[in-house]
């Protein structure tokens, strides 16, 4: 009996691994132990620290802040398109849906508050739903809460930098981490909006990269846009094109 069962189990192992899907790969990456640095000597640690400080991507922040501080007379472009909030603030909310056309669907919700002081706040939440080969479904939420600073601004282009926290909500197996942001918005024409962002952070023990970019058409206080989203969590990739609707207030 055992001889008959063993070959069957052996053949089913690859299918079981595949059936785990992309979201299960994210869980494994988040929980994977970090490599130990205990064998590194004190002198090597000191050298590494010095090298890390010199290559810190945040070192560019003072330059961008200085460049942006020279442009104080600023009116939010969306106010020029019919926004109803006071001129010192702006809010835009968005909903979007995307797919990798391989069983993974993403529904996203975004809210961004910007102010005349250049400081703002953005939060983004994505509901990932995956259809597994076995016929079952897997789901998790990934989101963030990030404070922002408008480091550069003009009538047609602006750059935001940010730092905050990232979250994974997964049926009680929740994790957290940090998030850093660099994003831009460009308005080459009255009804055209180009946008993109790069984010670097962590979830549990995994490094998180996220790149987004696309274009939209605006009218009054509304916008329809299409873009591509790529997120890598410890080497597990969640990606695909998406479409969305945004409202500017």
Residue, then its C-alpha position, 0 to 999 in steps of 0.5 A: x500500500x505504501x509503495x503505491x501511495x509514495x509515487x503519487x505523493x511525489x508526483x503531487x508535490x510540484x502541483x501543491x507548491x504551484x497551487x500556493x500561488x503568488x500571495x502565498x509566495x508573499x507570505x513566505x517572503x515576509x516570514x523568511x528569516x533575515x540572513x545573519x550578520x553575526x560573523x561580520x567583524x566590528x571593523x567591517x561593520x564600521x566600514x559598511x555603516x560608512x558606505x551605507x550612509x554615503x549611499x543613502x537615497x535620502x541624501x537627495x532630500x535637502x537638495x529637492x527641498x531647497x529647490x522646491x522652497x524657491x517656488x512659494x507662489x503655487x496654486x493647485x492645478x486641480x483647483x484651476x479645473x473646478x475644485x471646491x475646497x479652499x485654496x490652501x488644500x487639495x484632496x483627491x480620491x481614486x478607485x482602480x482595478x487591475x489584473x495580471x491575466x493569470x489569476x490575480x486581481x487587484x482592487x485599489x483605493x487611494x486618498x491623498x491630502x495636499x496642503x499649501x504648506x507643502x506637507x500632506x498625507x496619502x493612504x493606499x489600500x489594495x485588495x489582492x484576490x487570487x484564483x488558484x489552480x485548485x479552484x480555491x481563492x486566496x486574498x490579502x490586503x496591502x496598504x500604507x499611511x505615508x506623510x508627504x512633502x511637496x519638494x518641487x512645484x510649478x504650474x505643470x510639474x510637481x514632485x512629492x517625497x514621503x515616509x511612513x508605514x506599510x501594512x499587510x492585513x492577512x486574516x490575523x497574520x498581519x505584518x508591518x514595515x516602513x515606506x518611502x516614496x518619491x512621486x511626480x505629477x505632470x500636466x503638459x496640457x489642460x486635460x492631460x495628467x501624467x503620473x508615476x511613483x517609486x516606493x521602497x520599504x519593508x513588510x516583516x522581513x522582506x524588502x518591498x519595491x513598488x513602481x507605478x506609472x500612467x496617464x489620465x484624461x481629466x474633465x472638471x473634477x474627474x479623471x479616467x486613467x490607465x497605468x501599470x503597477x509593479x510591486x516586489x515583496x522579497x522577490x515575490x512579484x505582484x504586477x499588472x496593468x490597471x484602470x481607474x477613476x479619480x476625483x479631485x476636490 
